[in-house]
Amino acid sequence: MVSMQAPLQAPDVGRETMLTDIWGTPDVLRNLLQVYMKNGSVEIPGLREKLPAGHGLAGKTPLEIMSACSQKRMPSGFMNRFSVIGSGTSWHATLLAEYLIEYMARIPVEAHYASEYRYHEPALRLGDVVIVVSMSGETVDAVESIRQITRHPEMGKSVLKVAVVNNSSSSLASECDLVINVRAGAEVGVASTKGFSATGFVFELLSLALADECDTWSADTERSSFVKRLQELPESMKEVLDREAKPLMQTSTDKPIGIGECPLWDIGCQNVLAQNFIFLGRGCNFPVALEGAMKCKELAYIHAEGYPAAEMKHGPIALIDEFMPVVVVCPRADATYEKIKSNIEEVKARNGATIAITEKYNDELEQLCEYVIALPETHEYLMPLLAMVPLQLLAYMMGILRNNTVDHPRGLVKSVSVKLEESGGY
Ligand code: AGP
């Protein structure tokens, strides 16, 4: 792999940047735990409040309507379902929600691109749930997706409309029956980082609430180990940030980061001249492989694709050679770990350089991969959020190395809003 070890063109320490967005993620998650968890149970405002008269589901709470969609509640006959909708990074969050809610609460979930959903009349039934994810709450395809339902003579009042937003006074929020604020605070970077992590964490909490309501835990121990790891996640993230990002947060511009001082910086330096990247993950780690590829495109301007790891042999494997870095999210805690390992061996057999993200005790990958990014142990369903931190940092570092304007990437705006669309700007 062509590489360079460059003196760090560090961000102006002390100025708020995308790096401070990422650095602030553990505090955002701690705040969500404080506000949305009470005595080990999830308490999201409005989740247990009855819908008002005049609504087709009046008198029922959103939690009751949502849990009524569970396989556990409707063993046979037609099932209501969740449609989860978003754009860009928010679409990746909807895909993560699909895995988490199906795994934990046995509720059928479909993830949709807002730009597609907006133009096809969805086949919805009384009792269905539509969740729209948008950090800004102003993305036109997301807002219009929910407005088409509101306008519909039958569906308008018969489905539960939920907004998952970072702005409770947004257009999208005003259209919905329930608003869940991800409380990420303002993001300096146009490319979303802590916003994605906060949204993923809110879906972890919602899945926990639904699993409790639908009683889908196989044993109390399963629930308690998940909740323990959930409460540990901010600290685990901080541990990764301290090891990988602290040198960037502290270094002044003229002092290069020494080799080995910041493992992820070394990996960035040694792969920054790549023309392409592939990101792989399985199960609930597939959506973060997609988001890792998105950040690589947005921040480093490097073409990148995310795939479910097993899909690689159905085409993308033809791309693999010594010039193609392949990032693989492969936690040992994952039920398909052995299968992911064989995907890594397929890459290795074609001289592809593998960058593995796994738990710190997993030595066997040290032998198999060029680079290993070691993470603290966590629950299988929480690994996507922990693995997202080094993926965001790697893209950020390569963007810095290429002197890109990482806080305001070329061609990107924070929100592709209604106004922007009306002005023909997009
Ligand atoms: C920014 O990182 C994103 N990549 C961009 O795609 C964003 O996710 C998308 O525009 C949706 O924005 P929203 O979450 O505000 O709706």
Boltz pocket constraint, residues with backbone or C-beta under 6 A from the ligand:
constraints:
  - pocket:
      binder: B
      contacts: [[A, 87], [A, 88], [A, 89], [A, 90], [A, 91], [A, 133], [A, 134], [A, 135], [A, 136], [A, 137], [A, 138], [A, 139], [A, 142], [A, 190], [A, 191], [A, 192], [A, 193], [A, 294], [A, 298], [A, 413], [A, 414], [A, 415], [A, 416]]
      max_distance: 6.0
